[in-house]
Amino acid sequence: MTDTECGSGVCDEAGGACVAEGDIIYVDRTGVGTTCTRTAPCATMTAGALLISSGRRWMVVAAGDYRETVLLDNKSVTIIGPG
């Protein structure tokens, strides 16, 4: 199974299953959301990093130039983006 086969756009390849959309943090430079959902993505990876938890440990980052320093502070996250 691959990311493109999942409605959320994310496949947990180790587990062999699609990741639920609600378990993913979405980031897009044009985003205006604060909950970092697919329909209301956050504009920065920093905003998305604040939402990382055991239930939301996947981050999909849209194409773009993100000039920021992101502190993960011992958080575990898988970041997925184009390229």
Summary of the structure (lengths in Angstrom):
residues: 83
radius of gyration: 12.0
end to end distance: 18.8
largest distance: 33.0
contacts: 218
relative contact order: 0.20
helix: 13%
strand: 19%
